[in-house]
Amino acid sequence: MTMDNNTRYNAGTRVMEELFSEEVRTGMQEIKNISPDLWDMIVSFGFGDLYARKTLSLEQREMITLTSLITQGAFDQLRVHLQAALNVGLTKEEIIELIIHCIGYVGFPKAVQAMGIAGEIFKEN
C-alpha cells in the first residue's frame, strides 16, 4: 500500500514525537534549514515509512537502531537514539545488555564507547 507524501510525512512526525523530546526534535530541524529535501526524506521515509510500520514495536525498532549505530560507530546519532529507546520503554538494563551483546560482533572499542555514552544519557535521566 503506498501513501502520498503528506500522509507519510504526518506519520513520520507522529513517530518522531513519540521517540524524541521537543528539544531534540527542534535541534534535528537544523537539517531542514540546510536541506529541506533531506529533512523530508528523514521524516517521510525514515520515520513515516520505516518506523511507522506495524509488525515491530518502537522498542524493537530502537533495539535494532542502537545495534546498527554501534556497529557503524555513529556515536552522535547513538546519543539521540539512546534517549529515544528510554522514551519508548527500554530499560537501562536492557540497553546495557544490548551493548554487551554487541561486543562479539563489533569489538570492545565500539562497545566501550557506546557504554560510556549510555552512562552519560542515564545520568541525564
N, C-alpha and C positions, 0 to 999 in steps of 0.2 A: 504494500500500500504506500503510495507516495503522497506526501503532504506538500502544500505550497510553502513558499519560504516564510511567509508571515506565521503560519502555524508552527513550523519548525523553530523559528526564532522565539516565539512565545513559549513553546515547550522548553527550549533551552534556558530561557530566562527563569522560568519556574524552578527548574532543576538547580540552577546556579543560586537561587535564593535559598534553597534548602541546604545546599552544600556550604556556601560561603557567607561570612558575615557581611554586613553592608560596607564596612571599612575595606575589606578585601575586594569586594565587587567594584567599589569606587576606584581602588588602586589598579585593578585589572583594566578598567576602562581607558587608561592611558594608551593602551594599544589601539583603541578606537580613534583616538586623536591622531595617531601616527598613520594607521591604515584601517579605514572603515571596512574594506573588503576582508582583511584578515579577521577583524572583530566579528563580522557576520559569519565567517566560517567557523570560528571558535564557538559562537553561541548556537548557530543553526545546526552545524554538523556535529561538533564535539559534544555539546550538551543536549541539543534537540534531537539529533538522530541516534547518537550512541548512548548517552546516559539515560535518556527518557524511555528506552526500550523496557519492556515489562518482565522479561524472563529472569534477569538478575536483579537483586535488590541494590540499593545505593551502597549499602555496607559491602556487599560482594564486589561491586564495581570499584569502590575505593581500595579494597584489598588488592585488586588487580592493578590499579593505577599506582599504588605505592610500590608494589613489586617492580613494575615496569620502570618507574622513575629511579628507583635504587639501582636497577640493572644498568640504566643509561648514565648514571651519575648526574642526573638532572636535579641537583640539590636545591636550587631556588624554587622550583615547582614543587619539590617534595615538601617544603615548609607549608605551602598553601594547602596541599592535599592531606598532610597530617592533621591540620586543623579541621578540614572537611570531614575526614574519617571520624574524628571525635564528634563532630556536629551531627553525623548521621547514626551514631551509636556504637562505633567500635570502641573498645575499652583500651586503656593504656597497656594492659597485659596482652591483649590480642595484637596490638601494634608491635610491642616488644618481641613477641613470639614470631610474628611475621618477619621482622628484621633478622632475628636469629636464624630462622629458616633460610633466609636468602644467602647466608654465609656460604653454603655449599655450592651455590650457583654463581654468585657474584664476587666472592672472596671477602676476606676480612677488611681490607681498606674501605671499600664502599659500605659494608655493613656497619663498621665502626663509625664512619662519618654520619651515616643515616641515624644511628643510635644517639649520637651527640645532638643532632638536630632534633630528634624526637624528645630528648631530655629538655631541650630549650622550650619546645612547644608545651610539654607537660607542665613546666614551671609557670607558664603564662596562664594556664587554666586552673 
